[in-house]
């Protein structure tokens, strides 16, 4: 069986790419390149699925950007 997951990707201040999977609590990783990041997040998802029984299936709507005065 194949299951698809949404992966949120950001870049931190040191230049590392950081990936997280909202449907899997605590499922995240980082890498210097996007290719390596995708390899690592796939491994992280597989490990999280082994550890977790039920998966929260939330519908992905999108990402919004908002500006606030600081």
Biotite code that builds the C-alpha atoms (Angstrom):
import biotite.structure as struc

atoms = struc.array([
    struc.Atom([0.000, 0.000, 0.000], chain_id="A", res_id=1, res_name="UNK", atom_name="CA", element="C"),
    struc.Atom([1.263, 3.486, -0.864], chain_id="A", res_id=2, res_name="UNK", atom_name="CA", element="C"),
    struc.Atom([0.419, 6.533, 1.267], chain_id="A", res_id=3, res_name="UNK", atom_name="CA", element="C"),
    struc.Atom([1.305, 10.107, 0.406], chain_id="A", res_id=4, res_name="UNK", atom_name="CA", element="C"),
    struc.Atom([2.335, 12.718, 2.958], chain_id="A", res_id=5, res_name="UNK", atom_name="CA", element="C"),
    struc.Atom([2.701, 16.484, 2.808], chain_id="A", res_id=6, res_name="UNK", atom_name="CA", element="C"),
    struc.Atom([6.232, 17.634, 3.589], chain_id="A", res_id=7, res_name="UNK", atom_name="CA", element="C"),
    struc.Atom([6.893, 21.193, 4.768], chain_id="A", res_id=8, res_name="UNK", atom_name="CA", element="C"),
    struc.Atom([10.359, 22.416, 3.762], chain_id="A", res_id=9, res_name="UNK", atom_name="CA", element="C"),
    struc.Atom([12.114, 25.464, 5.200], chain_id="A", res_id=10, res_name="UNK", atom_name="CA", element="C"),
    struc.Atom([15.702, 26.755, 5.190], chain_id="A", res_id=11, res_name="UNK", atom_name="CA", element="C"),
    struc.Atom([17.267, 27.753, 8.498], chain_id="A", res_id=12, res_name="UNK", atom_name="CA", element="C"),
    struc.Atom([19.678, 30.619, 9.119], chain_id="A", res_id=13, res_name="UNK", atom_name="CA", element="C"),
    struc.Atom([22.699, 28.329, 8.665], chain_id="A", res_id=14, res_name="UNK", atom_name="CA", element="C"),
    struc.Atom([21.534, 27.261, 5.192], chain_id="A", res_id=15, res_name="UNK", atom_name="CA", element="C"),
    struc.Atom([20.240, 23.795, 6.113], chain_id="A", res_id=16, res_name="UNK", atom_name="CA", element="C"),
    struc.Atom([16.972, 22.587, 4.627], chain_id="A", res_id=17, res_name="UNK", atom_name="CA", element="C"),
    struc.Atom([14.549, 21.366, 7.280], chain_id="A", res_id=18, res_name="UNK", atom_name="CA", element="C"),
    struc.Atom([11.635, 19.051, 6.455], chain_id="A", res_id=19, res_name="UNK", atom_name="CA", element="C"),
    struc.Atom([8.687, 18.093, 8.641], chain_id="A", res_id=20, res_name="UNK", atom_name="CA", element="C"),
    struc.Atom([5.568, 15.997, 8.116], chain_id="A", res_id=21, res_name="UNK", atom_name="CA", element="C"),
    struc.Atom([2.533, 17.529, 9.890], chain_id="A", res_id=22, res_name="UNK", atom_name="CA", element="C"),
    struc.Atom([0.593, 14.230, 9.838], chain_id="A", res_id=23, res_name="UNK", atom_name="CA", element="C"),
    struc.Atom([3.339, 12.464, 11.797], chain_id="A", res_id=24, res_name="UNK", atom_name="CA", element="C"),
    struc.Atom([4.152, 14.099, 15.115], chain_id="A", res_id=25, res_name="UNK", atom_name="CA", element="C"),
    struc.Atom([7.895, 14.499, 15.593], chain_id="A", res_id=26, res_name="UNK", atom_name="CA", element="C"),
    struc.Atom([8.730, 13.479, 12.026], chain_id="A", res_id=27, res_name="UNK", atom_name="CA", element="C"),
    struc.Atom([11.403, 15.880, 10.795], chain_id="A", res_id=28, res_name="UNK", atom_name="CA", element="C"),
    struc.Atom([14.965, 15.972, 9.503], chain_id="A", res_id=29, res_name="UNK", atom_name="CA", element="C"),
    struc.Atom([17.516, 18.328, 7.949], chain_id="A", res_id=30, res_name="UNK", atom_name="CA", element="C"),
    struc.Atom([20.186, 18.305, 5.231], chain_id="A", res_id=31, res_name="UNK", atom_name="CA", element="C"),
    struc.Atom([22.416, 20.643, 3.223], chain_id="A", res_id=32, res_name="UNK", atom_name="CA", element="C"),
    struc.Atom([20.819, 19.711, -0.145], chain_id="A", res_id=33, res_name="UNK", atom_name="CA", element="C"),
    struc.Atom([17.231, 19.150, -1.234], chain_id="A", res_id=34, res_name="UNK", atom_name="CA", element="C"),
    struc.Atom([18.105, 15.761, -2.745], chain_id="A", res_id=35, res_name="UNK", atom_name="CA", element="C"),
    struc.Atom([19.574, 14.539, 0.543], chain_id="A", res_id=36, res_name="UNK", atom_name="CA", element="C"),
    struc.Atom([16.677, 16.089, 2.454], chain_id="A", res_id=37, res_name="UNK", atom_name="CA", element="C"),
    struc.Atom([14.110, 14.108, 0.442], chain_id="A", res_id=38, res_name="UNK", atom_name="CA", element="C"),
    struc.Atom([16.074, 10.905, 0.999], chain_id="A", res_id=39, res_name="UNK", atom_name="CA", element="C"),
    struc.Atom([16.226, 11.548, 4.733], chain_id="A", res_id=40, res_name="UNK", atom_name="CA", element="C"),
    struc.Atom([12.565, 12.557, 5.132], chain_id="A", res_id=41, res_name="UNK", atom_name="CA", element="C"),
    struc.Atom([11.488, 9.359, 3.342], chain_id="A", res_id=42, res_name="UNK", atom_name="CA", element="C"),
    struc.Atom([13.556, 7.366, 5.871], chain_id="A", res_id=43, res_name="UNK", atom_name="CA", element="C"),
    struc.Atom([12.108, 9.412, 8.742], chain_id="A", res_id=44, res_name="UNK", atom_name="CA", element="C"),
    struc.Atom([8.549, 8.772, 7.524], chain_id="A", res_id=45, res_name="UNK", atom_name="CA", element="C"),
    struc.Atom([9.206, 5.039, 7.314], chain_id="A", res_id=46, res_name="UNK", atom_name="CA", element="C"),
    struc.Atom([10.591, 5.037, 10.874], chain_id="A", res_id=47, res_name="UNK", atom_name="CA", element="C"),
    struc.Atom([7.677, 7.095, 12.198], chain_id="A", res_id=48, res_name="UNK", atom_name="CA", element="C"),
    struc.Atom([5.190, 4.730, 10.568], chain_id="A", res_id=49, res_name="UNK", atom_name="CA", element="C"),
    struc.Atom([6.879, 1.769, 12.253], chain_id="A", res_id=50, res_name="UNK", atom_name="CA", element="C"),
    struc.Atom([6.586, 3.487, 15.644], chain_id="A", res_id=51, res_name="UNK", atom_name="CA", element="C"),
    struc.Atom([3.148, 5.060, 15.264], chain_id="A", res_id=52, res_name="UNK", atom_name="CA", element="C"),
    struc.Atom([-0.065, 3.094, 15.050], chain_id="A", res_id=53, res_name="UNK", atom_name="CA", element="C"),
    struc.Atom([-2.737, 5.537, 13.914], chain_id="A", res_id=54, res_name="UNK", atom_name="CA", element="C"),
    struc.Atom([-2.060, 8.387, 11.527], chain_id="A", res_id=55, res_name="UNK", atom_name="CA", element="C"),
    struc.Atom([-3.927, 11.671, 11.816], chain_id="A", res_id=56, res_name="UNK", atom_name="CA", element="C"),
    struc.Atom([-5.344, 12.365, 8.367], chain_id="A", res_id=57, res_name="UNK", atom_name="CA", element="C"),
    struc.Atom([-5.756, 16.103, 8.091], chain_id="A", res_id=58, res_name="UNK", atom_name="CA", element="C"),
    struc.Atom([-6.568, 17.649, 4.747], chain_id="A", res_id=59, res_name="UNK", atom_name="CA", element="C"),
    struc.Atom([-3.744, 19.903, 3.572], chain_id="A", res_id=60, res_name="UNK", atom_name="CA", element="C"),
    struc.Atom([-5.160, 23.312, 2.645], chain_id="A", res_id=61, res_name="UNK", atom_name="CA", element="C"),
    struc.Atom([-2.089, 25.405, 1.986], chain_id="A", res_id=62, res_name="UNK", atom_name="CA", element="C"),
    struc.Atom([0.442, 27.801, 3.443], chain_id="A", res_id=63, res_name="UNK", atom_name="CA", element="C"),
    struc.Atom([-0.214, 31.463, 4.087], chain_id="A", res_id=64, res_name="UNK", atom_name="CA", element="C"),
    struc.Atom([2.308, 34.217, 4.740], chain_id="A", res_id=65, res_name="UNK", atom_name="CA", element="C"),
    struc.Atom([1.379, 37.084, 7.053], chain_id="A", res_id=66, res_name="UNK", atom_name="CA", element="C"),
    struc.Atom([3.307, 40.203, 8.074], chain_id="A", res_id=67, res_name="UNK", atom_name="CA", element="C"),
    struc.Atom([3.246, 41.644, 11.586], chain_id="A", res_id=68, res_name="UNK", atom_name="CA", element="C"),
    struc.Atom([4.932, 44.679, 13.062], chain_id="A", res_id=69, res_name="UNK", atom_name="CA", element="C"),
    struc.Atom([7.684, 43.843, 15.558], chain_id="A", res_id=70, res_name="UNK", atom_name="CA", element="C"),
])
